[in-house]
Amino acid sequence: MKKQRPVNLQLNTISFPPAAITSILHRITGVALFFAMMFVIWAWAMSVSSSESFALVQEQMAGPLGKFVAIGTISALTYHVLGGLRHMVMDMGYWEELQSGDISAKAIIAAWIILTILVGVVLW
């Protein structure tokens, strides 16, 4: 018997449905938040240790790298919360059908992009 199995799986040819993309992004933003917390904890610890350290943290946060990290952290947190709320609604039995799941996934991604742009405009 000849098995028809793919020899070489090309990931760039696979098209994921919106629900799969939101699920993957939810996991990615969770990991990103874990690593962002290292910076946040460092900033908190430094800012309360002395007035010179507080000034250093203020200087770092006012610079482009600090703003980029702040926008990225807030963006990851925003998506993670939106995605988590979507998952909670699905756990209650709503948006489980294919069409409503795709619409909710697209709405979450659109809301995340809009909120990230707003945060970027306000913080930059």
Secondary structure, 3 states (H helix, E strand, C coil): CCCCCCCCCCHHHCCCCHHHHHHHHHHHHHHHHHHHHHHHHHHHHHHHHCHHHHHHHHHHHHCHHHHHHHHHHHHHHHHHHHHHHHHHHHHCCCCCCHHHHHHHHHHHHHHHHHHHHHHHHHHC
